[in-house]
Amino acid sequence: MGIGLIIPVAPRLVEKLYDGPISNAGIYVGALGATYALFQFMFAPILGALSDRFGRRPVILISLFGSGIDYLAAALAPNLWFLFVTRALNGISGANITACSSYIADITPPEKRAAGFGILGAAFGLGFVIGPVTGGVLGEYDIYYPFYAAAALSLANWVYGYFVLPESLPKERRSKFDLRKAHPIEAIRSLSAYPGVLGVAAVLFLANVAQFALHSTWVLYTTLKFNWSTKQVGFSLFAVGLSSAIVQGLLARKLVPVLGEKVCFLFGIGWGALAFAAYGFATEGWMIYAIVAVASIGGIAGPAGQAIVSQSVPPTHQGVVQGALTSLQSIANIIGPLLGGALFSWFASDAAKAGNYYVPGASLLAGAVIMVGAFLVAAANFRRPWGGAATTQA
């Protein structure tokens, strides 16, 4: 919810601190996203390995406190460069998704992990139901209010976690901290030790590049093409979050056990390619809502992919592998915003209008192409026989 609160206003804050045209702001919005991802990339395997050694609870609590402080600092940013510092700190705190995913793997049996990861995805979705629309409304009064609200929520979450959240990893299942495994490149390389996991990780990487390119330009794209206000952007993200919560919290739990992880994974990636193309070609604002309602079905790919990976990895190495996946996601989050911001700035500029190559949705159309590539990689990966527990198919 904290992240959702600031999404509708973060690009507006960049515009205010940058004081330039909206088309040029795309480069800085993308660079801020890449900064966050770079630090998440470096620290995700470290937090994952630390959670394997000391438990999930301390890693989650410390990172929650850091997020609260970061949101507060962002609200007080005197210039654009200070905002880059806050995004770097938030990237370190945001690497706690490694410990969160490992927590799910700790407390659920292999056959129920798709449902467990679906619930985790639904938690993100529910945050996006309330967060963006609240941030959009607060941002109409002052673009700094959502940042203060996000800081308050994160710190309240930290207090709640301190008194309520139990440890999920018993001491007898913990492993020694290995600095080599905590290195992001070495952690990614370790994925090759698990049959089939590397191929799934590559698909998730490509899908994340497309997704983060969309994230970095959504506010700029809808503002420029449909003249949406901060409140309207917030409501569009409300629709995305509601659909995501329904699909990952309810639909994924029903479909994945029936159809199998691999079928759901392939379907979700292919459906996502169609969704990106539809967003890019939309000509009216109302079409976005219709596309969101249909496109959200592709969200079953996330829980299915996570289940495939987690079932192929022993309990003592869940943190390291989840850290490697988070590092790959962080690399995608470096490439995606930079790619999306550059494409938006290039194809939405005055020069693009003069040169007849004006395509504000270029970053979304590029995402569709990337998703097609991800689907082909997934299909090739599943055609090859490989071991592991996740072999359920329709």
N, C-alpha and C positions, 0 to 999 in steps of 0.2 A: 504493500500500500504506500510505503514511503517513496519507492521509486515511481509508482503511478502518479503520486501527487505532483512531482516536479516535471514529468514528461511534457505536459501542455505548455509549461512556462519556461523551461530551460532554454529552448532556442530564442525565446523573446528576451531572456536575460542576456544571451550572447549578443543579440542585436543591439541592446541598450549599451552594453559595455564596449561593443565594437563600433557602434554608431555608423553603420554603412548600409547599403542596399541589401534586401533580403536574399537575392540570388548569390551574392558574395559571402553572406553569412554561412552558407552551406559548408564551405571549406572549414571554417572554425568549429562548427557543430560537429562535423566529422572528426576533426582532430581531437576534440575533447573526448569523444567516444573512444577513439583509438588510444588516448592516454590512459583512460580507465582500464581498457582491455590489456594494455601492455603490462601494467602493474598487477592485474589479476593473473595474467599469464605467468609472471615471475613467481607469484606467491601461492598460487593454487596448489601445486604439488607439495610445497613446504607445509601449508596448512593441512593438506591431506595426510602427509607423513607424520606430522605432529599429532593429528587426531588418532592415527594408528598406534602411536606410542603413549599418549597421555589421555586419550578418550575424546569423544566428540563434544561433550558439554563445555569444557573450558575454551575450546576453539570457537564455538558458536557464540558464547557469551562475550568474549573479548572483541570479536569482530562486530557484534551488534552495538557495543558501546562506541567503537570507532566510527560506525556509520552515523550514529546520532551526532557526534562531534563534527563530522564532515559536513552534514547537511546544514548545521548551524554556521560553520565557516563559510560555506557557499553563499548563504544569505547575506553575509557581511563582506563579500568579495569587493574590494575597491576598484579592481580592474580585471581585464580579461586573463592576464597571466596568473593572477592569484587563483582564478577559477580553475586553471590547469592544475595547480597544486592540490586543490580540494578533490579533483577527479582522480588524481594519482592515489591519494589516501583512501578514497572510496573504492578504488580498484583493489587495494589490499584487503579492505574489509569485505568486499564483495566476493572474494575468493572463498568465503565460508560455504558456498554452495557445495564444495567438495565434502565438507564434514556433514552437511545436511543430507546429501545423497547417500553417503556412507551410513548415516544414522538409519535411513530407510532400509538399506540392505541388512543392517544389524538386526532389526526387529521384525522382519517379515521373512517367511519361508520362501524358497525360490519360486514355487508355483504361484505365489501371491504378490510377487514384486512388481509386476506390471500395474496391478491395482494400487500398490503403495506409491509408486512413482506417479501414477495418475492423480492420487490425492495431493501429492506435493505440487504437481502442476496445477491442480485446481486451487491450491492455496495462492499460487501466483495469480491465477485467473481472478479469484475473488478480490485480491488486492487491486487488480486492474478494474474491477467493477466499480469499487467505491473511490479508489485513489484518483484516477484521471478526472472524473466528473467533479469531485470535490476540489481538486487542484485547479480545474478550469474555472469553477465559480469563484474560488478565492483569488485566482489570478486576475479576474475582472476588476477587483478592488485594488490589489497590489501584487506585483509579480513575486515579491519576496515572501508573502504569507504562506504559500505552499511549502517553501523550504523550512520555515519555522515549524509548520505542522509536521513535516516529515521528521525533523529532529526530535520533536516531542514524542512521536509515535515510536521511533527507534529506541529511544531511551526508556520509554515505558515497556517496550518489548524486552529490553535487557533486564529490567526489574522483574518482569513476569518470568522470564527464563531462569533467573537466579533462584527464585523461590519455588518454581514448579517443575522445570525440565529435569528429568532424571538422566543419568548416564546410560548409554545404550551398549557400550563395549566393555565387557568384564575384563578384569586385569589379566586373567589367564589367556585371553584371546588377543592381547596386545603384542605388537612386534617392536623390535628395536628401531630407533630412529637411524635411518641410513641417509647420509647427506647426498649420496649419489642419486638415490631415488627421489630426493627432494628437488633435484635440479630439473627444471621444466623439460629440457631437451631429452635428458636421460629418462624421465618419467614417460614421455611420449614414446621413446624407443622401446620401453618395457612392454608396451601394448602388443608388440610382435610375439611375445611369449605365449599369448593366448589365441588359439585358432579362431579365425573369423572376426575377432574383436577389432582388429586393425581396419578391416573393410567397413564395418559398421561405423567406426570412429571417423573414417574418411567421409562417409555419407553425411554424418551429423555435422562435420566441419563445413562442407559445401552448403548444406541447408542453413547453417548459422551465418555464413557470409551473406547469403541472400536476405536472411531475416534482419541482420543488423544494418544492411544497406537501407532496408525499408524503415527501420526504427529511426535512423538518423535523419531521414528526409520526410517523414510522415507529416510533421507539423508544417514544415516549409512547403511541401507539395500541396496539402489541402488548403493552406492559407493562400497560396498563389493561384491555384487553379480554380478553387471554389469560393475563395474569399471568406473562409471560415474564421470566426472569432476564437479566442481562447476557450470560451465555454463550449462552442460547437466541436472543437477538437477534443475536448474532454469527454463529451458525450459519445463521440465516435470510438474513443478508446474504452469507454464504458461498455459499448456493444461488443468490442473485441474481448474484453475481460469476461463478460457474462457468457459469451459463447464458448470461450476457452474453458471456463469453470465447468460448464455443463458437459462438454465433450470429454475433458480429462478426468473429471470427478465421477461422472456417471457412465457415459457412453463407452469410454476406454475399458472400464471395469467389466462391462458386459461383452464387448466385441472381442477383445484380445484373447480371453480364454476359449472362445468359440472358434474364431478364425485362425488363431495362432499369431505369435509375435512377428514372424517374417512377413506374412500376408498383410497384416495391419501396417507394418513398417513401410512396405512397398507402396501400398495404397496411399498412405498419408503423404509420402514424398511426391508421388505423381499428382495427387490432388493439389498439393501446394504449388506446383508449377503452373497449373491452370489458374489458381487464385491470384498469383503475382501478375500474370498477364492481364487478368480482368481488372485489377486495381489500376494498372498502367493505362488501360484503354478507356476507363470510365470517363464519361463526358458530363455527368451531373452528380452533385453531391449525394443525392438519395441512393444512387447506385452503390455507393460504398457500403451502406448498411445492408443492402441485399447481398452483396458479395461476401461480407463478413459472416452473415448467417450461414451461407453455404460453405465457405472456405474453412470455417472452424472445424469441420469434420476431419480435415487433415491433421488435426492436433493429436490424433491417436498414434502418430508416428513417434512422438517423443517418449511416452511411457513404454511403448513396444521396444524401441531401441535401447532404452535404459535397462529393460528387463533382459534382453538378449545379452548385453554386456555383463551385467551383474551375476547372471547365472553361470557365466563362463569363468568366473574369478573366485578363488578361495576367500573365506572371510578375513583372513589375516592381511590380505592385500587389497581390500575394497577401497581403502583410503587412497592408496597410491594410484590405483587405476582411475578412480573418480577424479583424482587430482590431475591425471594426464588428460582426461576428457575435458576437464575445465580449462586446462592450458590450451588445448586445441580450440575450445570455444573462445578463449581469449584472443588467440591469433585471428580467428574469424572476426572477432569484434574489433580488431585493429584494421583488418583489410576492409570489412564491410562498410563501416562509417566513412573511411577515406574514399572508397570507391563510390559509395552513394552520394557523399557530399560533392565530390568532384564532378560526377555525372550530372547532378542537379545544377550545380553552378555553371557547367558548360552548356547544357541543353536548355536552361531556363533563362539565360542571359539575354541582354538586348542584342548582342552580336548574333545569337542564335535566331532571334526573330528576323534580323536583317538578312541573315544567310539562309533562311527557310529550313532550318533544322531545329526549330523550337519544339522540344518534347519534354515537358516538365516531369513526365512519368518515366523518364529514361532509366532511373535507378530501379524502378519496379519491374520494368521489362527485362533489364539485365538480370534481375533476381529470378525471373521465370526461366531464362536460359540456364542459369546456374543450377536450378532445381531439376531441370531435365537431365543435366549432367550427373547430379546426385542419384537420380533414379536409375540411370544406366549403370553406375558404379554398384549400387545396391543389388540390381538384378544379376550382374556378373558375379558378385561376391556370393550370393546365395545359390548360384548354379554349381559352385565348387563344393565338394564335400568337406566339412570341417567338424571338429569335435566340439565338445562343450555340452552343457545341459540344455541350452536353448535350441531345441530342434523341433519344437512343435510347429506343425504346419496344417493348413486346411486340407 
